[in-house]
């Protein structure tokens, strides 16, 4: 079994603003929930990462199944403890809103299940502390 070796770094800009970058040159702006909020908070970034991870899987799976997906929006909500530190996500709900031409519900359900249970590494990372549930709607 080989290990994937990527590198990333985070640089403090000012106040609570940090820039996260990877070895391919991509950058994300992080900020806290206080003040101007020039970027996404780290915990909310985990939610969006989960959505992007499963979304990429779903798009790829539906494409392999020759499904004509026109749009995919992923809504995420989560709960964290009110008190104490740290405050990890304890529950996360992911709702997939899909539209397409003659989408087969069987393939949609299969794509969502395969992504959430087999393929998404972000979900696998979050699952030890968070109960992740999902639903979908074809719009």
N, C-alpha and C positions, 0 to 999 in steps of 0.2 A: 504494500500500500504506500503510495507516494503522498507527500505533503505538498499542498499548494502554498507557495511562498509569495505573498504580496506584502507590500510595505505601505504604510500611511504615516502621516504626521499631522499634528495639530499645533498651530501657532497662535499665541495670544496677540490680539490686535490692540484692544483697549477695553476698559471696563470689563464687561462680561462677554465681549465679542471674541470668538475664536474662529480661525479658518482651518478646516480639515481638508487635507489634500492626499491624493493617492499617487502612486508611482507612475500613473499614466497622465498626470497633470490635471485631473478633475478636482474642483474645489466646492466645498459646502460651507456656508456661513452658519455658525451657531451663535445663539445668544440666550440669555435667561428670559424668564417671563416678566422681568421688571424693566421699566424704562422704555426706551425707544423700540426695542425688539427688532434689530437689524437682521435677524436670522431665526432659524427654527431652534427650539430647545432640544437638548439631547434626548430626552425621554419621548418627545413627540417625533423626533427623527427615527426612533426605533419603530414607532407605529407606521410611519410612512415607508420605512425599509421593508417591513413585513408586507405591506400592500404592494410595493414594487416587486418584491421577490415572488409572491404568489401570482401577481398579474403577469409577469414575464412568462412564468410557467404556463398559465392558462392560455395566453395568446399563442404560445408555441404548440401546445397540445391541440387546441382547436384548429390551428393552421394545418397540422399533420392530419387531422380528421376531415380536412377539406370543408370546414365550416366557415361561412362568410361573416366574420365578426366585424361590425362597423364601429362600435365604441365599447369601452370598458371603463367604468368609474368604480373606484373602490373606496368605500366609506369605512373608517375604523373608529372604534370607541374603546376606551379602556378604563379600568378602575385600578387605583393604587391606594394603599393605606393612608388614612388621614393623619395619623400620628406615627412618630418613630422614624428612625433612619437606619438603613436606606429605605426607600419607598419603591420597591420594584412593582412592575405591572403584575396584578394578581388575576385579572381577567381581561380578555380582549375579545371584542366581537368584530368580525370582518363581514361587510355586506358588499356583494358584487352586483353591480348594475350593468347588465350586458344588453347590447342591441345588435342585431344582425339580420341577415336574410335567411329565413327558414332554419334558424338554429335548432338543432336536435337536442332536446332536454337531456337525453341520455349522455350525449357527449359533453354537454355543459357540466352536468353533475360529476361525470368521470374526471374532467379536467380539474375541477375545483377540489375534489377528493384526492386525486393523485398529487396535486400541488401541496395541499395542506398536510397530507399524511406521509408523503414519500419524499418530495423533492425540495421543498423550501428550507434552506439552511437557516434563515432568519427565524422562522417559526420553530425549528428544532432547538435553536439557541434560547428562545424565550420560554418554551414549554416547561422547563423544570420549575419555573415560578409562576407562570401565567396559564390559566385555563383559556384556551383559544377556541372560540366557536365561530361558525360562519353561516351565512344565508346568502341567497341570491334572488335576483328578480330579472326577468327578461322584459325590457321596456321597449 
